[in-house]
Amino acid sequence: SGKTTLTERIRPRWEQRPPESRQKDIDATPLRRMGVAADQAHVIAFLASSHADFVTGLTIDVTGGL
């Protein structure tokens, strides 16, 4: 699902799944792709930066739109 982030540990198992099963996960995600570690890292970098100085009490779901 869109809540899966394809990390080095997860990717090999995900790639062993049948193509139809993988495509179903991709199609269920509004951004039409699986998340990668860089997607998570970009949000962390933003929150750690001065650009997020006025952000408080927020949950950010990095799930591709789910």
N, C-alpha and C positions, 0 to 999 in steps of 0.2 A: 504494500500500500504506500501512499504518499508519506506515511510516517516512517518509512524505512529509509535510512541514510546508507548509501552504498560505500561502506568503509572497506579497508583492506581485508578485514575479517568477514564481513557480510557478503561482499561482491562475489567470491567464488561460489558460495551456495546459491545466490540469486541467479547466477549465470548457468547453473546446472538445471534450473527449472525449465520446463518446456517453454518455447517462445510464446505460445498462446497465453500462458499464465503470466509471463513477464509483461506482455502487451496489455493484458487486463489491468495490471497494476498501473501501468503508464497511462492508460485511457481513463482510469479513475481519478487521476491527479489533474486538476485544472491546468497546471502549467505544462502538462504532457511530457514530463520527464521525471526520473528518479532523482532524489536529492543526493548530493555528495558532501563530503566533509567540509569542503570550501564554503558551501552554503551556510553551514552552522558557524564556521569561523568568521565569515563576513559580518554576521549579526553580532557575534561576540566582540569583534574589533570595533564595530560601531558603538556598542554600549560602553566599551572601555575608553572611547575617544571623547574629546570635548564636544563633539557634535551631539552627544546624548546628554549634555549637562542639564537639560530641563525635562528629561524623561524620568518619571517616578511611578512606582507601583504598577508596572505593566507586564503582562505576559505576552511574549512574542512567540507564536507558533511558526516554526520554519518547516512547513509541511507541503509547500507547493500549492497551497490554496485549499487544502482540506480543512 
